[in-house]
Amino acid sequence: MPMTTRLQFLLIVAVLCFCGTAWVNAEDWRQFRGNDCTSLAPTAQLPTEWAEGKNIAWKKSLVGRGLSGPIVVSGRVYLTASSGYDQSRLHLFCYDAETGDELFERTFAATGRTICHEKMCVATPTPASDGERIFAFFSSNDVACLDLDGNLLWYRGLTFDYPNASNSLGMSSSPIVVGDIAIFQVECDADSLAFGLNVVTGETEWQLTRPRRANWTSPAIYPVGDSSVPQVALLQSSAGLDAINPQNGKTVWSFEDGASTIPSSVVSGETIYVPSNGVTAIKPNASSPAPEILGSLSNMSPSTPSPIAYQGK
């Protein structure tokens, strides 16, 4: 099967899965790995099989290529794609989750580098939402912020300010939203950076210099659920894991024993599972600048997929 067709098909299947879970349960799925970045939807009733006339609510053909995941906000499905000979056309689609009716499509011209590995594409990062806005991020380092009806609120071409913030394989880190800050990792072996952008204005609230090595992991949030502990953003890199104050970008604590640059860390309760030396479990310590290391499994080494923690396992 040609690569383009196969990618289109997988994206269609992903949309159908979300329509059968997040929408039916009246829950949003606002960013990569869900609202809290754990990949868990405890109340969802997942279909175990689908075929024509079975567990398929609707399906749509999509233009170009897309490896990003869909998000679900207020009964609508949002997803991205890239098209054109050089993938310089950037698309954001919106569908009614119940009927599959297309509510809008918006197309933008990439301002940054669109060269990617043949197994990747410019539309690899998954969009994020704060419930009022959609933040569509692309490997070209373009960020488009729209309201839920598709009206453009602001647009940032990060390459204009940081022309070397790219790598030859393509970028895949997906943004997260914490409060009124949208957080982006743009990490490579040149200008390697992380940003906190104001969700309303798109202005840079803070930026960090990051390890100069290609990195495809996505930020996560700690802690998840109800907690008296202020939330931090977890930024992973080859150097380890940094807990960042999402409002000002300051480092709260760091795990400095190295980590993978492809699978991302996951949080379960007070524990963070880091793809490091296999998988290492750590717990932040309020009295120490370094987290407590609870243990590691050197024979469990995820190479690409991010781990999931569920019911203590």
C-alpha positions as CSV (number, residue, x, y, z in Angstrom):
1,M,0.0,0.0,0.0
2,P,1.5,3.4,-0.9
3,M,2.7,5.4,2.1
4,T,0.3,8.3,1.6
5,T,-2.8,6.1,1.4
6,R,-1.7,4.1,4.4
7,L,-1.2,7.3,6.5
8,Q,-4.6,8.6,5.5
9,F,-6.3,5.3,6.5
10,L,-4.7,5.2,9.9
11,L,-5.7,8.8,10.6
12,I,-9.3,8.0,9.6
13,V,-9.3,5.0,12.0
14,A,-8.0,7.2,14.8
15,V,-10.8,9.7,14.4
16,L,-13.4,6.9,14.6
17,C,-11.9,5.5,17.8
18,F,-12.1,8.9,19.5
19,C,-15.6,9.5,18.2
20,G,-16.6,6.2,19.8
21,T,-15.0,7.0,23.2
22,A,-14.4,10.6,24.2
23,W,-17.5,12.0,22.5
24,V,-20.0,9.3,23.7
25,N,-18.7,9.8,27.2
26,A,-19.1,13.6,26.9
27,E,-15.5,14.1,27.8
28,D,-12.9,16.2,26.0
29,W,-9.6,14.8,24.9
30,R,-7.7,18.1,24.5
31,Q,-4.1,17.1,23.8
32,F,-1.6,14.4,23.1
33,R,-2.3,11.5,25.5
34,G,-5.4,13.2,26.8
35,N,-6.2,16.1,29.1
36,D,-3.7,15.0,31.8
37,C,-1.2,13.3,29.4
38,T,-1.7,9.8,30.9
39,S,-3.4,8.2,27.8
40,L,-6.2,7.0,30.2
41,A,-10.0,7.3,29.6
42,P,-11.3,5.3,32.6
43,T,-15.0,5.6,31.7
44,A,-14.7,5.0,28.0
45,Q,-16.1,1.9,26.3
46,L,-13.6,1.1,23.7
47,P,-14.6,-1.0,20.6
48,T,-12.5,-4.1,20.2
49,E,-13.2,-4.4,16.5
50,W,-14.7,-2.5,13.6
51,A,-15.7,-3.1,10.1
52,E,-18.2,-1.7,7.6
53,G,-21.5,-1.3,9.5
54,K,-19.9,-2.3,12.8
55,N,-18.6,0.3,15.3
56,I,-18.0,2.9,12.6
57,A,-20.0,6.0,13.1
58,W,-18.6,7.8,10.0
59,K,-15.4,8.2,8.0
60,K,-13.8,10.9,5.9
61,S,-11.1,11.0,3.3
62,L,-8.2,13.4,4.2
63,V,-5.9,15.4,2.1
64,G,-2.1,14.9,2.2
65,R,-0.4,13.3,5.1
66,G,-0.9,13.4,8.9
67,L,0.7,11.5,11.8
68,S,-0.9,13.8,14.4
69,G,-3.6,12.5,16.7
70,P,-7.1,14.0,16.8
71,I,-8.4,16.0,19.7
72,V,-12.0,16.3,20.9
73,V,-13.3,19.5,22.3
74,S,-17.0,20.3,23.0
75,G,-18.3,17.6,20.7
76,R,-16.0,18.4,17.8
77,V,-13.0,16.6,16.4
78,Y,-10.0,18.6,15.4
79,L,-7.0,17.3,13.5
80,T,-4.1,18.4,11.2
81,A,-2.6,17.4,7.9
82,S,0.0,18.7,5.5
83,S,-0.1,18.5,1.7
84,G,1.7,19.7,-1.4
85,Y,4.9,18.5,-3.0
86,D,7.0,19.9,-0.2
87,Q,4.2,19.6,2.5
88,S,4.1,23.4,2.8
89,R,0.3,23.5,3.0
90,L,-0.8,23.1,6.6
91,H,-4.3,22.1,7.3
92,L,-6.6,22.1,10.4
93,F,-9.9,20.2,10.0
94,C,-12.9,20.3,12.3
95,Y,-15.7,17.7,12.3
96,D,-18.9,17.2,14.2
97,A,-18.2,14.2,16.4
98,E,-21.6,12.8,16.1
99,T,-22.4,13.2,12.4
100,G,-18.9,13.5,10.9
101,D,-20.0,16.7,9.1
102,E,-17.1,18.9,8.2
103,L,-17.5,22.2,10.1
104,F,-14.5,23.9,8.7
105,E,-11.0,23.6,7.1
106,R,-8.3,26.1,7.5
107,T,-5.1,26.1,5.4
108,F,-1.9,28.0,6.1
109,A,1.5,28.3,4.3
110,A,4.4,26.9,6.2
111,T,7.0,29.5,7.1
112,G,9.7,27.1,8.3
113,R,11.5,24.0,7.1
114,T,9.3,21.3,5.7
115,I,11.9,18.6,5.0
116,C,11.2,15.4,6.9
117,H,12.2,11.8,7.0
118,E,10.0,9.8,4.6
119,K,8.3,8.1,7.6
120,M,7.4,11.4,9.1
121,C,5.5,14.5,7.9
122,V,5.0,18.1,8.8
123,A,1.7,17.4,10.5
124,T,3.2,15.1,13.1
125,P,2.6,17.0,16.4
126,T,-0.9,16.6,17.8
127,P,-2.8,19.9,18.4
128,A,-3.8,21.1,21.9
129,S,-6.7,23.0,23.4
130,D,-7.6,24.9,26.5
131,G,-11.3,24.4,25.8
132,E,-11.6,27.8,24.1
133,R,-8.8,27.8,21.6
134,I,-7.1,25.3,19.3
135,F,-3.3,25.4,19.1
136,A,-2.2,23.7,15.9
137,F,1.6,23.0,15.8
138,F,3.6,21.7,12.9
139,S,7.1,20.4,12.2
140,S,7.8,23.6,10.3
141,N,7.6,25.3,13.7
142,D,4.4,27.2,12.8
143,V,1.8,27.7,15.5
144,A,-1.8,28.6,14.6
145,C,-4.2,29.6,17.3
146,L,-7.9,29.5,16.4
147,D,-11.1,29.7,18.3
148,L,-13.4,26.6,18.3
149,D,-15.2,27.9,15.2
150,G,-12.0,28.3,13.1
151,N,-11.4,32.0,13.4
152,L,-7.7,32.8,13.5
153,L,-6.6,34.5,16.7
154,W,-2.9,34.6,16.2
155,Y,-0.1,32.9,14.3
156,R,3.6,32.4,15.1
157,G,6.3,31.3,12.7
158,L,8.9,30.5,15.2
159,T,11.5,30.0,12.5
160,F,11.6,33.7,11.8
161,D,13.1,34.2,15.3
162,Y,15.0,30.9,15.5
163,P,16.0,29.8,11.9
164,N,18.2,26.9,13.2
165,A,15.5,25.3,15.4
166,S,14.9,22.3,13.2
167,N,16.3,18.9,12.3
168,S,16.5,16.9,9.1
169,L,14.2,14.1,10.3
170,G,11.3,16.5,11.3
171,M,9.9,17.6,14.6
172,S,7.1,15.7,16.4
173,S,6.9,17.1,20.0
174,S,3.2,17.9,20.8
175,P,2.3,21.0,22.8
176,I,0.5,21.0,26.1
177,V,-1.6,23.7,27.9
178,V,-1.2,24.5,31.6
179,G,-3.4,27.3,32.8
180,D,-2.9,30.3,30.4
181,I,0.4,29.0,29.0
182,A,0.9,26.8,25.9
183,I,4.2,24.9,26.1
184,F,6.2,23.8,23.1
185,Q,9.5,21.9,22.8
186,V,11.6,22.7,19.8
187,E,14.7,20.6,20.4
188,C,17.4,19.7,18.0
189,D,21.2,19.7,17.6
190,A,21.3,23.4,16.7
191,D,19.0,26.0,18.3
192,S,17.4,23.8,20.9
193,L,14.6,25.6,22.8
194,A,11.4,25.3,24.8
195,F,8.8,28.1,24.9
196,G,5.9,29.1,27.0
197,L,3.4,31.2,24.9
198,N,0.5,33.2,26.2
199,V,-2.6,31.5,25.0
200,V,-4.5,34.8,24.4
201,T,-1.8,36.8,22.7
202,G,0.7,34.3,21.4
203,E,3.5,36.3,23.0
204,T,6.5,34.5,24.5
205,E,6.2,34.4,28.3
206,W,9.5,32.5,28.7
207,Q,12.0,30.4,26.7
208,L,14.6,28.0,27.8
209,T,17.8,26.8,26.1
210,R,17.6,23.0,25.9
211,P,20.2,20.2,25.3
212,R,21.5,20.4,21.8
213,R,20.3,17.0,20.6
214,A,17.4,15.9,18.4
215,N,14.4,15.2,20.6
216,W,10.9,14.0,19.7
217,T,9.4,13.6,23.2
218,S,6.4,15.6,24.3
219,P,5.9,17.5,27.6
220,A,3.7,16.1,30.4
221,I,2.0,17.4,33.5
222,Y,2.7,16.6,37.1
223,P,0.8,16.0,39.3
224,V,-2.5,14.9,37.7
225,G,-5.9,15.0,39.2
226,D,-6.8,16.9,42.4
227,S,-3.7,17.9,44.4
228,S,-2.5,20.7,46.6
229,V,0.9,20.6,44.9
230,P,1.3,23.2,42.1
231,Q,1.4,21.7,38.6
232,V,4.7,21.6,36.7
233,A,5.5,20.8,33.1
234,L,7.8,17.9,32.6
235,L,10.3,18.5,29.8
236,Q,12.2,15.4,28.8
237,S,15.5,15.3,26.8
238,S,18.6,13.1,26.5
239,A,19.9,14.8,29.7
240,G,17.0,13.6,31.8
241,L,13.7,15.2,33.0
242,D,13.2,18.8,34.1
243,A,10.2,20.0,36.1
244,I,9.4,23.5,34.9
245,N,7.1,26.2,36.5
246,P,4.7,26.7,33.6
247,Q,4.1,30.3,34.4
248,N,7.7,31.5,34.3
249,G,9.8,28.7,32.9
250,K,12.0,28.3,36.0
251,T,13.3,24.9,36.9
252,V,11.7,23.4,40.0
253,W,13.7,20.2,40.1
254,S,15.7,17.9,37.7
255,F,16.3,14.2,37.1
256,E,19.8,14.1,35.5
257,D,20.4,10.5,34.8
258,G,19.5,10.7,31.1
259,A,16.3,9.8,29.2
260,S,15.1,8.6,25.9
261,T,14.5,11.1,23.1
262,I,11.5,9.3,21.6
263,P,9.0,7.8,24.1
264,S,7.7,10.3,26.7
265,S,7.4,10.0,30.5
266,V,4.1,9.2,32.1
267,V,2.6,10.1,35.5
268,S,0.6,7.8,37.8
269,G,-0.3,9.2,41.2
270,E,2.8,10.7,42.8
271,T,5.1,8.6,40.6
272,I,6.7,9.5,37.3
273,Y,7.9,6.7,35.0
274,V,10.8,7.9,32.8
275,P,12.1,6.0,29.8
276,S,15.6,6.1,31.3
277,N,18.0,3.1,31.7
278,G,15.0,1.0,30.7
279,V,12.2,2.5,32.7
280,T,13.0,4.4,36.0
281,A,10.3,5.3,38.6
282,I,10.9,8.6,40.4
283,K,9.0,10.7,43.0
284,P,9.6,14.4,43.5
285,N,10.8,15.3,46.9
286,A,9.8,18.7,48.3
287,S,12.9,18.9,50.5
288,S,15.4,18.1,47.7
289,P,16.2,19.6,44.3
290,A,16.4,16.0,42.9
291,P,13.5,13.5,42.9
292,E,13.7,10.2,44.8
293,I,14.5,7.2,42.6
294,L,12.1,4.4,43.5
295,G,13.6,1.8,41.2
296,S,14.2,0.9,37.6
297,L,13.7,-2.0,35.1
298,S,16.7,-2.2,32.8
299,N,15.1,-5.0,30.8
300,M,12.0,-2.9,29.9
301,S,13.2,-0.4,27.4
302,P,10.6,1.2,25.2
303,S,12.2,2.3,21.9
304,T,9.3,4.3,20.4
305,P,5.9,4.0,22.1
306,S,5.4,6.0,25.3
307,P,4.6,3.8,28.4
308,I,1.1,3.8,30.1
309,A,0.7,3.3,33.9
310,Y,-2.7,1.9,35.0
311,Q,-3.8,0.6,38.4
312,G,-0.4,0.4,39.8
313,K,1.1,-1.4,36.8
